[in-house]
Amino acid sequence: MAQYQTRPAIDKLDPVWARIRREAEDIVRREPELAAFIYSTVLHHDTVEAAIAYRLAGQIDHPTLSGELIRQAYADALEDVPAIGEAFRADTWRRPIAIPPPVV
C-alpha cells in the first residue's frame, strides 16, 4: 500500500526511475518467471544509480575484486560526483527500451 502512496512523489522527482520501475512491474505481471531477476536488479533498489551499480558490480564481479567492493566504489563515486547519476538518466532516457532486430 505504501508503494501507491509514494508513486506520485517518485514520478515527479525522478521520472526516468519511475518509468523504469513501471516497466519492471509490468514485466513481472506478464512474465512471472522473470520476477526474481527483475526484483533483484530493479525493484529492490531505491534509485536508478543503485540499480545500475548493482547490475554492473554483478557483471564484473571477480575473485580478486568482489562485486560488493565494486558496488561500493560506484556508490562512493556517485556520492562524490552526482553528475554520474544524471548521465545514467540521460543515457537511459535516450536509449530505446526495445532493441531493434539486426539488418539483414
C-alpha positions in Angstrom: 0.0 0.0 0.0 2.8 2.4 0.8 4.1 1.9 -2.8 1.0 3.5 -4.2 1.2 6.4 -1.8 4.8 7.2 -2.7 4.5 6.7 -6.5 3.3 10.3 -7.3 6.4 11.7 -5.5 8.7 9.3 -7.3 7.1 10.2 -10.7 7.7 14.0 -10.1 11.1 13.7 -8.6 12.6 11.1 -10.9 10.5 10.4 -14.0 13.2 8.2 -15.5 13.4 5.9 -12.5 9.6 5.9 -12.2 9.3 4.8 -15.9 11.9 2.0 -15.4 10.0 0.8 -12.3 6.7 0.8 -14.1 8.1 -1.2 -16.9 9.7 -3.6 -14.5 6.4 -4.1 -12.6 4.7 -4.7 -16.0 7.3 -7.4 -16.9 6.7 -9.1 -13.5 3.0 -9.2 -14.2 3.4 -10.5 -17.8 6.4 -12.8 -17.2 6.3 -14.2 -13.7 9.3 -16.4 -14.4 11.5 -13.3 -14.6 10.2 -11.9 -11.3 13.2 -12.8 -9.2 15.6 -11.3 -11.7 13.5 -8.1 -12.0 13.1 -7.7 -8.3 16.8 -8.2 -7.6 18.0 -5.9 -10.4 15.4 -3.2 -10.4 12.5 -3.2 -7.9 14.7 -4.0 -4.9 16.6 -0.7 -5.3 15.5 2.8 -4.4 17.3 4.7 -7.1 18.4 4.2 -10.7 22.0 4.7 -9.5 21.7 1.9 -7.0 20.2 -0.5 -9.6 22.9 0.3 -12.2 25.7 -0.1 -9.7 24.2 -3.4 -8.5 24.0 -4.7 -12.1 27.4 -3.6 -13.1 29.0 -5.0 -10.0 27.4 -8.3 -10.7 28.6 -8.3 -14.2 32.2 -7.5 -13.4 32.5 -9.4 -10.2 35.8 -11.3 -10.0 37.5 -13.4 -7.3 40.2 -10.7 -7.0 37.8 -7.9 -6.8 34.4 -8.7 -5.3 31.1 -7.3 -6.7 30.3 -5.8 -3.3 33.6 -3.8 -3.4 32.8 -2.7 -7.0 29.3 -1.7 -5.9 30.7 0.3 -3.0 33.1 2.1 -5.3 30.2 3.1 -7.6 28.3 4.3 -4.6 31.2 6.4 -3.4 31.7 7.9 -6.9 28.0 8.7 -7.2 28.2 10.5 -3.8 31.2 12.5 -4.9 30.1 13.2 -8.4 26.2 13.4 -8.6 26.5 14.2 -12.4 27.2 10.5 -12.9 23.6 9.7 -11.9 22.4 12.5 -14.2 24.4 10.8 -17.0 22.8 7.5 -16.2 19.4 9.0 -16.6 20.2 10.9 -19.8 21.6 7.8 -21.4 18.6 5.7 -20.3 16.1 8.3 -21.4 17.6 8.5 -24.9 18.1 4.8 -25.4 15.2 2.8 -26.8 13.9 0.1 -24.5 13.4 -2.5 -27.3 16.5 -3.4 -29.3 15.7 -3.4 -33.0 16.3 -6.6 -35.0 19.6 -6.7 -36.9 19.5 -5.5 -40.5 19.9 -8.4 -42.9 
